[in-house]
């Protein structure tokens, strides 16, 4: 199990290339199950979550070749059963459900287990599949779905108690592509990853309108074909490096970003006194730490509002930002595990009912800390960059789930980090 050793105090400078989006890649990889033709997907980040998805596709019988960011998949003769051994490792494997059901008229997918950032049910995914005419049963920890006469287009509302569902919207959209008739998803997620999936499916011959809005319409087609696609940049990796630059940088340039995907994070950094300057094309930005940063109020909510996946990293930045900040997570109110670890480094944070009140301290100090989930571990790395002393971050496998070569990228910017095998 690897650890990351971060020797605090270095200044970050230079440029970093942002990888392709992990969260866009996962449903797109699953969508290749919708056709027997080969699909080629570029800029798939080399992280363990995309590796898990590739393993699931392999286990289902697909032929997968992967080399330097490009994945070529031919899902010729695939099974309708997604095995527990593969699925249990990653919640996002639930998004093979829609494609398998659409392709075979039946699917067996293991029910995802609990998750440290909160109870993460899949009831909205199932509501969508039922609306399309699938029968849903549970047996032995598995979800059994069947639609012997095929799926039928339907109107549905996928709003849950915390708003829309990102993977649920994607899952239902994938199933609806091969359904008979027109499907309308109301209260759809509008995240850029949903739009990228819709673009991929459209490239395969699907007929989708409204992706990126709260109402997506899918006109079913009899079959889909192969496609070549390049995944969008990872807006959460980009946001993490923007926060790192605001915390410990002296002019850090991010390349291969999309300004339109970064608006909420840019606004939050600017509100805290930092500067973010994009080039005219909006694909490169330079982040400068502000001279007198101050605390902010932040609230996570569905896109285009501030992303929950950038909550922990911003909390780490605010831990040493003068003044009082208030951070509320409306999507995953229990997602504050990183605060306990930040407090071990000297942060002054009080968490109560999904709200963290952060009083900026002058400096954090190194301590052995434990990564609890993907974004929490990124927050600890950020905190360690300016802490006095050397911070040991345990359970690094969490960060490897979603950040491509993060240690190498930070080192290239001048951070003093070491990956240690223990
Ligand atoms: C995706 C992202 C994850 C991000 C999250 C919210 C991927 C691989 N993961 O996860 O990084 O944090 O969006 O932006 O893209 N919910 C239900 N019932 C459901 C589904 C969800 O109640 O059937 C609730 C969840 O508990 C949560 C909210 O809806 O409170 C949003 O979750 P959702 O958008 O579905 O998250 P994911 O798509 O799983």
Boltz pocket constraint, residues with backbone or C-beta under 6 A from the ligand:
constraints:
  - pocket:
      binder: B
      contacts: [[A, 22], [A, 23], [A, 24], [A, 26], [A, 92], [A, 119], [A, 120], [A, 121], [A, 122], [A, 123], [A, 124], [A, 125], [A, 126], [A, 160], [A, 161], [A, 162], [A, 163], [A, 164], [A, 165], [A, 166], [A, 167], [A, 168], [A, 189], [A, 193], [A, 308], [A, 309], [A, 330], [A, 331], [A, 332]]
      max_distance: 6.0
